[in-house]
Amino acid sequence: MDIVSNQMSVDDIDEINEELREQLMEAGIDEAEVLTKAREDLTLWDGYFGENVVRGKDDMNFVLRDQWSAVERSEFSRLFKPAMTFNKLYDVCKKISGEQRKNKPDLMVRSLTGNSTQDQINLRADLVRTISYQSQNDLVYQTAFRQALMMGYGAFEICLDYETPKSFNQVIRYEMIPDVTRTSFDPTAMKPHKGDGNFCARQFVYTKEEFYATFPFVVNPVSYADPRSLLDFQWETRDTIVVCRYARKEWFPIKVFLLTDGTSVTEDQWLDMQDKIAMQKSLADNSQVVGELIRKDIPEIHAERLSKDYIIRQYMMTQNQIIKFTDWPSKYLPLIFVDGDSNFINGQQYTRSFIHEAKDAQKFVNYVGSEIAAEVKNRRREQWIGTPDNILGNEQMWRNPELQSGILIAKPDPKTGAMPQKAPAWDISPSLLQQFQRGSQDMREIMGFSETEALQGRDMSGKARRERKLEGSMSAYVWFDNLNQAIEQGGRVVLDLLPVIAGEFERPMVISKADGRTDSIVLNKVIGEDEDGNKIKKNTLDSGDYDIEIDTGPSFAVQKDIALEFFQQTLQANPQTFPLIADLWAKNLDIQYMPQIAERFKTLVPPQIIAKEEGKQLPPQPPSPQEQMMQHQMQAQQQQMMMNEQKMKIEEQQLMERAEELKIRKEKHMLEQAEMILKAQEMQSKMGLEQQKIKVDHGRLLLDADKTEKDFTSKIASVLGDIHK
């Protein structure tokens, strides 16, 4: 009898299954081929990585469950010795995990081309930070790190889901993987996060109720069997169903063109550009003025080569059918591998947990401690040595002498006269204690801690404490660094998926800022229209190329100690530098309200430094004291110049008034001069007339004189003539 969901009719189930088969055919997917390939890939990973899985399980069981084998425990029981466990490895793992919890990595967005605006970079960084916060990714990272620390490797996943069961808005989530042994990766992947592999897979355990609520159209589901787990996971029952989520890269060849404008396009993109190029050529042919300029902007093929590309398809499958498939909207695989400490031997990867090499030393400590416990258990109980005659009549008092208050009554022995003697205190074998300490020290040294770690209290100087922390941090540095690379790869996946959640329509969101504040924005917010009637939108994601860079900050305790010591020495030598490092000093304090203190001290830091660190526009820099003095001097000089200028203006006004007065006087003088000239001309004309009159009169006088002279001459001549006669 078929097992079907009671929420849907048989006709509806058949219709959905038929639609799924049609979608598979349209996508060119052969269901049987995909199921076979997935089985082969998981079997390949099991053969390649199975030894690491077995060793990792053994290490984790040793740390968390039981450090004694059944044979060892039965042997100690046969000898009536307790099989005790002195688990010192788990404490080390907790300390290193606690140190990782203090690590608050921040994923920073970087533009690969340098053409993106700072607003675009900040928007993407805020969205990545918001997704990380909403997914509680610190718990995701901690789980993967603990697995890598105690088992040799871990993993986490980036998923797409809907905001609510009734919403079409999609969200990106980090998902924790509690059991990393149910994940599979490509053995050919070389990077620590396995992002360069061709496939990845993860198996889920659903209850039947949850399975039929999620996939109500699946008939007779058969759990996906893990090839390496036939006897494990015995808690799985008939009421659970295992589903495999399998993602694989589908490769295909492409042809790439290099255009004359320096851009690279695929053959399909080049074909899509032909309509635009044809329009540009038409405009160039119809325009005699700018036609040549348009032709210069038309790109042409400069070079070509064959290349390859891929898409990632993600399948949900049971043992015998594909129940769902999608094209994964990213170029990165969704599963992120968190490496512990790996090495490759003959092309095969071998992982190692942090405690693996210290297991034998831990067993040695357990053996020696159990021997000490056996001595304590089987030690002699007597406290006094005497004879029965010593306690004759007082037997009840001497039955438990340690419970007797006051004195113990005894008699001398009638034969020897001796009294009961106090037995010497029982001592544990010094050699066993030395061996126990030796085993503990061996564990510390194997895990990278020197003997100075045993120093405590007043016996340890500040430098010794810092060196001890440095040794512990450096011994686990490979694990921290591999986790950071996995976190960085997860950030790339999230960054690549951002256009999916942004969509094309307006979407209100509350984003987390770098300083811890939250802000409400609307993605794709319409703020108006352009001249052609197209909508102008704000808070949109452009199509630029971006990448993720991780900023781990002051994560290790030793780095904080060194930083605090450096800051303290700096401040003692130069207290004036405190405003420059106030927020950094506060961030390295392991005290309550540290974030608030650091945020308040940040207000003391010069705005130019804050703006440069946050990538913002630099505010105007305040002047230095010398510049301030110069400014004061310049201001004084400017004031003096203004006063002088004002004085000059007043003097100029006075001069202008004086000049006006002089002008008036000059004009008056010129008038007087003109009058004088006129008068002089009149006088001159009068004088000329008078002179002419005088000349006339003078002429007359001359004529009269000439006439008189002539008359006189004639008269003289007449007289002389008369005389000579």
Buried (B, 14 or more C-beta within 10 A) or exposed (E): EEEBBEEBEEEEBEEBBEEBEEBBEEEEBEBEEBBEBBBEBBBBBBEBBEEBBEBBBBBBEBBBEEBBEEEBEEEBEEEEBEBBBBBBBBEBBEEBBEBBBEBEBBBBBBBEEEEBEEEBBBBBBBBBBBBBEBBEBBEBBBBBBBBBBBBBBBBBBBBBEEEEEEEEEBBBBBBBBEBBBBBBBBBEBEEBBBBBBBBBBBBBBBEBEEBBEBBBBBEEBEBBBBBBBEEEBEEEEEEBBBBBBBBBBBEEEBEBBBBEEEEBBBEEEBEEBEEEEEEBBEBBEEEEEEBEEBEEEBBEEEEEEEEEEEBBBBBBBBBEBBBBBEEBBBBBBBBBBBBBBBEEEEEEBBBBBBBBEBBEBBBBBBBBBBBBBBBEEEEEEEBBEBBEBBBEEBEEBBEEBEEBEEEEEBBBBEEEEEEBEEEEEEEEEEEBEEBBEBBBBBBBBBBBBBEBBBBEEEEBEEEBBBBBBBBBBEBBEBBBEBBBBBBBBBBBBBBBBBBEBBBEEEBEBEBBEEEEEEEEBBBBBEEEEEEEEEEEBBBBBEEBEBBBEBEBEBBBBBBBBBBBBBBEEBBEEEEEEBEBBBBBBBBBEEEEEEEEBBBEBBEEBEBEBBEEEEEEEEEEEEEEEEEEEEEEEEEEEEEEEEEEEEEEEEEEEEEEEEEEEEEEEEEEEEEEEEEEEEEEEEEEEEEEEEEEEEEEEEEEEEEEEEEEEEEEEEEEEEEEEEEEE
